Amino acid sequence: MTVLLVHGDREYLRNPGEELQTDLGVLTVPEDVQPGDVLATHLDEEFTVRRLRGPDLFHHFERTGAPMLPRDIGLVVGETGVAAGDRVLDAGTGTGVLAAYLGRIGAEVVTFERKEDFAEVARDNIEMADVADAVEVRTGDVTENLDELGEFDVLTLDTPDAAEVVARAPDLLADGGSLGVYAPFVESARDVETAARESNLDDVRTMETIQREMDFDERGTRPSTSPVGHTGYLTFARKT
């Protein structure tokens, strides 16, 4: 069980039995470590043990590219209604953040990553998230395996050829199943929505994901003047 060792704004991932060496001192994580424990270094600096949660996965997974943000994952979960026991087909694994979130919900996830080195990193990340029994990372092009995968409750896609998979959604989705597709460019989102409509899926809609943080100070309150928080486009649809 990987845990997070927290001291102020510092965070370190360690497994039971491993050593932490920092300028704050050295400590060895006990084999029976539990969340909530307080461990002291040889310099008497205290670290609190914390269980890994979803946002921690986003911040601490080894990255092979830009992972899906937690806010976008929240939309995927909320709009598709993915739940424990659902069978999910995911493509474009990347770092595995979305797949790990879905595995933690209790879904059974089969996720495809084209690049072998990316897939290996994702497998390590999935293992660290303690969901290896729920998430299977496969190397390959999902479009070449669609005929043998069976039926799914949810499709989640983040690939350049997502529209091709969406065109097959009526055969891949169980009745009432949903899909959620992330696209970084509006042209790709348009292709996905067109494919969903031509496949006679219902409740097809595309939204831009954008948020602004708020600034609070003694002068007053207003949206942050930092860059606008656009991430991409999400298309959702359902088979009835």
C-alpha positions as CSV (number, residue, x, y, z in Angstrom):
1,M,0.0,0.0,0.0
2,T,1.6,3.2,-1.1
3,V,1.1,6.1,1.3
4,L,1.7,9.8,1.2
5,L,4.0,11.4,3.8
6,V,3.0,15.0,4.4
7,H,4.9,17.8,6.1
8,G,3.5,21.2,5.5
9,D,3.5,21.7,1.7
10,R,5.8,18.8,1.1
11,E,4.5,15.4,0.0
12,Y,6.4,12.1,-0.6
13,L,5.2,8.7,-1.8
14,R,6.6,5.7,0.0
15,N,5.7,2.1,0.5
16,P,5.9,0.2,3.8
17,G,9.6,-0.6,4.7
18,E,11.0,2.2,2.5
19,E,13.2,5.0,3.7
20,L,12.6,8.7,3.3
21,Q,15.7,10.9,3.3
22,T,15.3,14.7,3.2
23,D,16.9,17.8,4.7
24,L,14.3,17.3,7.5
25,G,15.9,14.0,8.5
26,V,15.6,10.3,7.8
27,L,12.7,7.9,8.6
28,T,11.7,4.4,7.7
29,V,8.1,3.7,7.0
30,P,6.9,0.9,9.3
31,E,5.5,-2.3,7.6
32,D,2.2,-1.8,9.5
33,V,1.9,1.9,8.7
34,Q,-1.7,3.2,8.6
35,P,-3.2,6.5,7.4
36,G,-3.3,9.0,10.3
37,D,0.0,7.8,11.8
38,V,2.6,10.4,12.6
39,L,6.2,9.4,11.9
40,A,9.2,11.4,13.1
41,T,12.5,11.7,11.4
42,H,15.8,11.3,13.4
43,L,15.7,15.1,13.6
44,D,12.2,15.0,15.2
45,E,10.4,16.4,12.2
46,E,7.0,14.9,12.0
47,F,5.3,13.6,8.8
48,T,1.6,12.6,8.8
49,V,0.7,9.5,6.8
50,R,-2.2,10.0,4.4
51,R,-4.0,7.5,2.2
52,L,-3.9,8.3,-1.5
53,R,-7.0,10.0,-2.9
54,G,-8.0,10.8,-6.4
55,P,-6.4,14.3,-6.5
56,D,-3.2,12.8,-5.1
57,L,-3.1,10.4,-8.1
58,F,-3.3,13.3,-10.4
59,H,-0.4,15.1,-8.7
60,H,1.9,12.1,-8.1
61,F,1.4,9.7,-11.0
62,E,4.5,9.5,-13.3
63,R,3.5,11.4,-16.4
64,T,3.9,10.5,-20.0
65,G,1.9,13.6,-21.1
66,A,-0.8,15.9,-19.9
67,P,-3.3,13.9,-17.7
68,M,-7.0,14.6,-17.6
69,L,-7.8,17.1,-14.9
70,P,-9.9,16.1,-11.9
71,R,-12.6,18.5,-12.9
72,D,-12.9,16.9,-16.3
73,I,-12.9,13.4,-14.7
74,G,-15.7,14.6,-12.5
75,L,-17.8,15.6,-15.5
76,V,-17.1,12.2,-17.2
77,V,-18.2,10.4,-14.0
78,G,-21.3,12.6,-13.5
79,E,-22.5,12.6,-17.1
80,T,-22.0,8.9,-17.8
81,G,-23.2,7.8,-14.4
82,V,-20.4,5.2,-14.2
83,A,-20.8,3.1,-11.1
84,A,-19.4,0.1,-9.2
85,G,-19.8,-3.1,-11.2
86,D,-19.9,-1.3,-14.6
87,R,-17.7,-2.6,-17.4
88,V,-15.8,0.3,-19.0
89,L,-13.9,0.5,-22.2
90,D,-11.3,3.3,-22.1
91,A,-8.9,4.3,-24.8
92,G,-6.0,6.7,-24.7
93,T,-4.7,5.6,-21.3
94,G,-1.9,8.1,-21.0
95,T,-0.8,8.2,-17.4
96,G,-3.9,6.2,-16.3
97,V,-5.5,8.9,-14.2
98,L,-9.0,8.4,-15.5
99,A,-8.8,4.7,-15.5
100,A,-7.6,4.7,-11.9
101,Y,-10.4,7.0,-10.8
102,L,-12.9,4.6,-12.5
103,G,-11.3,1.6,-10.9
104,R,-11.5,3.3,-7.5
105,I,-15.3,3.8,-8.1
106,G,-15.5,0.0,-8.5
107,A,-15.8,-0.2,-12.2
108,E,-14.1,-3.0,-14.3
109,V,-11.9,-1.1,-16.8
110,V,-10.2,-2.3,-19.9
111,T,-8.0,0.5,-21.2
112,F,-5.9,0.7,-24.4
113,E,-2.6,2.6,-24.9
114,R,-0.9,2.5,-28.2
115,K,2.7,3.2,-27.0
116,E,4.3,0.4,-25.1
117,D,6.5,2.7,-22.9
118,F,3.4,4.7,-22.0
119,A,1.5,1.6,-21.2
120,E,4.3,0.4,-18.9
121,V,4.2,3.7,-17.0
122,A,0.4,3.5,-16.7
123,R,0.6,-0.1,-15.3
124,D,3.0,1.1,-12.6
125,N,0.7,4.0,-11.8
126,I,-2.3,1.7,-11.6
127,E,-0.4,-0.6,-9.3
128,M,0.5,2.4,-7.1
129,A,-3.2,3.4,-7.0
130,D,-4.0,-0.1,-5.7
131,V,-6.5,-0.8,-8.5
132,A,-4.6,-3.3,-10.6
133,D,-7.3,-5.9,-9.9
134,A,-9.9,-3.5,-11.5
135,V,-8.0,-2.0,-14.3
136,E,-6.4,-3.9,-17.2
137,V,-3.9,-1.8,-19.3
138,R,-3.5,-3.2,-22.8
139,T,-1.0,-2.1,-25.4
140,G,-2.5,-1.6,-28.9
141,D,-5.0,0.3,-31.0
142,V,-8.5,-0.1,-29.7
143,T,-9.9,0.2,-33.2
144,E,-8.2,-3.1,-34.1
145,N,-9.8,-5.0,-31.2
146,L,-13.4,-3.8,-31.2
147,D,-14.8,-7.1,-32.5
148,E,-13.5,-9.2,-29.7
149,L,-14.1,-7.0,-26.6
150,G,-17.8,-7.6,-25.9
151,E,-20.3,-5.2,-24.4
152,F,-19.7,-2.3,-22.1
153,D,-21.7,0.0,-19.8
154,V,-19.5,3.0,-20.5
155,L,-17.0,4.1,-23.1
156,T,-14.4,6.8,-22.3
157,L,-12.2,7.9,-25.1
158,D,-9.3,10.3,-25.5
159,T,-7.8,9.4,-28.8
160,P,-7.4,11.1,-32.2
161,D,-9.6,8.4,-33.8
162,A,-12.3,8.5,-31.2
163,A,-15.0,9.2,-33.9
164,E,-14.3,5.8,-35.4
165,V,-15.0,4.1,-32.1
166,V,-18.1,6.2,-31.5
167,A,-19.4,5.0,-34.9
168,R,-19.3,1.5,-33.4
169,A,-20.9,2.5,-30.1
170,P,-24.3,0.9,-30.8
171,D,-22.5,-2.5,-30.9
172,L,-20.2,-1.8,-28.0
173,L,-22.7,-0.3,-25.5
174,A,-25.2,-2.2,-23.5
175,D,-28.8,-0.7,-23.5
176,G,-28.7,2.5,-21.5
177,G,-25.0,2.7,-21.7
178,S,-23.2,6.0,-22.0
179,L,-20.0,7.4,-23.6
180,G,-17.8,10.3,-22.7
181,V,-15.2,11.6,-25.2
182,Y,-12.5,14.1,-24.5
183,A,-11.1,16.2,-27.4
184,P,-8.4,18.9,-27.2
185,F,-9.6,20.5,-30.4
186,V,-13.0,21.6,-31.5
187,E,-12.6,20.0,-34.9
188,S,-12.2,16.6,-33.2
189,A,-15.2,17.2,-31.0
190,R,-17.3,18.0,-34.1
191,D,-16.3,14.7,-35.7
192,V,-17.2,12.8,-32.5
193,E,-20.6,14.5,-32.2
194,T,-21.3,13.9,-35.9
195,A,-20.4,10.2,-35.5
196,A,-22.7,9.9,-32.4
197,R,-25.6,11.4,-34.2
198,E,-25.1,9.3,-37.3
199,S,-25.0,6.2,-35.0
200,N,-28.5,7.2,-33.7
201,L,-27.3,7.7,-30.1
202,D,-29.4,9.8,-27.9
203,D,-28.8,12.9,-25.7
204,V,-25.8,13.9,-27.8
205,R,-24.2,17.1,-26.5
206,T,-20.7,18.7,-26.5
207,M,-19.5,21.2,-23.9
208,E,-16.3,23.2,-23.5
209,T,-14.7,22.6,-20.1
210,I,-13.6,25.9,-18.6
211,Q,-13.4,27.2,-15.0
212,R,-12.1,30.4,-13.3
213,E,-10.7,30.5,-9.8
214,M,-11.7,33.4,-7.5
215,D,-9.4,35.9,-5.9
216,F,-10.4,37.1,-2.4
217,D,-8.4,39.9,-0.7
218,E,-9.0,43.1,1.3
219,R,-10.0,45.1,-1.8
220,G,-12.8,42.8,-2.8
221,T,-13.6,39.6,-4.7
222,R,-13.3,38.9,-8.4
223,P,-12.4,36.1,-10.9
224,S,-8.6,35.5,-11.1
225,T,-6.8,37.4,-13.8
226,S,-4.6,34.4,-14.5
227,P,-5.1,32.6,-17.8
228,V,-8.6,31.3,-18.4
229,G,-8.9,27.7,-17.4
230,H,-9.9,26.1,-20.7
231,T,-8.9,22.4,-21.0
232,G,-10.8,20.9,-23.9
233,Y,-14.2,19.6,-25.1
234,L,-16.3,16.7,-23.8
235,T,-18.9,15.0,-25.8
236,F,-21.5,12.8,-24.2
237,A,-24.2,10.5,-25.6
238,R,-26.3,7.5,-24.6
239,K,-27.7,4.3,-26.1
240,T,-31.3,3.8,-25.1
